[in-house]
Amino acid sequence: MELIKGGDYLSPRTGRPKAINPKSVDIKVRIDEQLNNKLLNYCYVNNITRAEAIRQGINKLLEK
């Protein structure tokens, strides 16, 4: 704890813990409406986010 003016103590900052493997790289890609609709449908059926679906797709490509 940190002592501040007046003799009071501040508790340590709280918040979200640091990620073990942070996702810090941002990629932008343009796709057509038909592919986007297929992606959204896949995400809905599998209950995942678009970003997670894209990550899974990249991993599948790299497994070959």
N, C-alpha and C positions, 0 to 999 in steps of 0.2 A: 504494500500500500504506500501511497505517496502522501507525505505531509504537506498540507497547503496552509496558506495564511490563516491565522486564527487558531491553529492547532488542530484543525479537523483533518480527517483522512479521506482520500479518494479511493474508492474501490477500483481494481484494475478494469480496463475496458472490456466489456463483454460484447459478444457478437458471434457471427458465424465463424466456425473454426476454419483454419487454412485447409484447402483441398490437398490431398496427397498428389494427385496428378491433375493440376488445373488445366482447363481447356482455354488456353490463351491465344490460339491462332484462329483468326476469323477468315472464313472463305466465302466469297460471293460467287454465285453461278446463276446464269440465266437459263430458264427452261420454258418450254411452251406450255400452254394452258392444259393440253391433253395429258402431258407427263405430270404436271402438277396435280391434276385431278386424280391420277393413278396413285401418286405418292400420298395424297391426303386420304384416299380410300384405304390404302395399305396401313397407314398410321392409325386410322379409326378402328379397323378390324383387329389390329395387333396391340392397340392401346399404348402406342408410343408416340413420342414427339417426332417432328420432321427431322430435327437434328440427329436424333438417335437412329432413325431409319437410314439416314445418309451415312452415318458412322458405320453402321452394320454393313451397308452396301460397299463401302470402301474396304472394310476388312475382308469381305467375301472376294473382292477383286484381288486383293493381295495374297490370299490363301492359294491361288492358282500357281 
